[in-house]
Amino acid sequence: LLVNVGAGRVLYGPVLADTAAYTVRYRAAQGLQLTGSQSGDGFLFVGPAAQIHSDGGLIFITAAATPSSVSHWFAAESQNLLAFYSQKLGRGPADPATVILDYRQSEQTDFAGDVTPHGMLLLQVTARSEQDAQTVRESAFHLLAHEFFHLWNGNVDYNEADGNGHWIHEGAAEYAAHLATHVLHPEWDGLAQALAADYSPCANTLGDSSLVGLADARAESTRYSCGLYAYWILDLTLRHQSPPSDVISVWRQLFGAGVNRPYNYADVRAATAGLPADNPYALLVEGRGADRWRDIIAALKAYGVDAQFSSDVADAYREASAYTLMRAACTPQANGHMGFSARMNGTALTLDDNPSCGELAGGPRMIAVDGVNSDTGAWADV
């Protein structure tokens, strides 16, 4: 996938996992070519050196035409997040952080991001004007904070046999983004709203299963919602032990001292082995049955949290239907992921543009599934 960044190009995977295994060529008639037998995961920027800026351990790349208020804001917040996470986790990223900002004018104001295990982030921002881009800074900061955390926790083993790794990876980044927001931008603190919104998709997709026991399709669809709940409850639980601790200490143990070593749920379990067996975190992650939420509510009350959960089945099935479409139409990546996600656009789901998704590529708006309207219809048959 080639993405324009000013006069340069960003090439999205496969990329230089082993520099000796690839030859990169540019020919006027054929464009950019990448040849080699090994596959990697990353971004490659090809463009003018003037678009590359280095400051305070961060490399920031953007086109000269990017509005200064947009580029300066993203660069400054990237520096803030790099410093915040480095201080909390006791070390910087294993690889130097590189942020590639792709800004373009569009009738729709939107943003998306992705990150590689090798320290490169691609942020894509569209807006009608420089002023419109500033109106979504709250959501853009959360995305940036989420993706930045992956520079530390990106090495999850998704093929483990003792529990899926999806929630370990994405749930941690979601909760870390809320922690960063609480400190760096308390005026945007939205943890309570996120927990309220994520209960339905988590509870309805989880059903009677344990979080670690979910099959791959359902595990992928709950990685953000149930993942956020898991880390929030884990942090509360750790803070109410004697002596008190927090989720940061668990992350420090998991991520190691210098490199992003692979880890999985067995490592998470070992890092939390000192907790009581009936703690609310264990009830969510390893417990079974819909009654677990009643027990979680009772356990949280002992921590001073008065929780009331209510389920919106329509929201849960709206998201589940998008994952059903993805798995039917998209070609999985080498690591088994779809490389495809669903984003809310107003009240309808908009599917991301991904060339591996056949007829669903091109950013279509999901109006109905098997004739059932995705906003107002019944979901019994989905």
Number of C-alpha atoms within 10 A of each C-alpha: 12 14 14 16 24 17 12 17 19 18 19 17 17 17 20 20 15 11 11 9 12 16 11 12 11 11 8 6 6 8 8 14 11 14 13 15 7 14 16 15 16 21 26 17 17 15 18 14 9 10 17 17 14 10 9 8 13 16 18 22 24 23 22 15 13 18 16 11 13 17 19 12 14 20 20 11 15 22 18 15 21 21 15 16 23 15 11 14 19 16 17 21 23 17 15 13 20 22 23 23 22 24 23 19 14 12 9 13 17 17 18 15 18 17 22 19 19 22 20 24 24 23 21 17 20 19 20 14 15 15 12 14 21 15 12 14 16 15 14 20 22 21 19 24 26 25 25 28 25 25 26 28 23 23 19 21 18 20 13 13 13 11 23 24 25 27 28 26 22 26 24 26 28 28 25 25 24 25 18 22 21 15 12 16 13 12 10 16 19 15 18 10 9 16 16 14 15 22 20 22 24 23 24 19 23 22 14 15 18 19 30 20 18 18 12 16 13 18 22 18 24 27 22 24 23 29 27 28 24 23 21 22 20 22 19 20 23 22 15 13 13 7 7 10 15 15 21 16 15 19 17 17 15 20 22 16 14 12 14 20 16 15 20 22 21 12 14 15 12 12 16 15 10 10 15 12 10 12 17 24 26 21 21 25 20 14 20 17 13 15 12 17 19 12 16 19 16 15 19 18 12 10 12 9 12 11 14 9 13 10 16 15 15 19 17 21 21 23 19 20 17 21 20 15 15 20 15 10 16 20 17 15 11 10 10 11 16 19 16 20 14 17 15 12 13 7 8 16 20 18 22 19 15 18 15 17 21 11 11 19 16 13 13 13 16 21 13 16 17 8 8 15 15 23 15 10 13 13 17 8 8 12
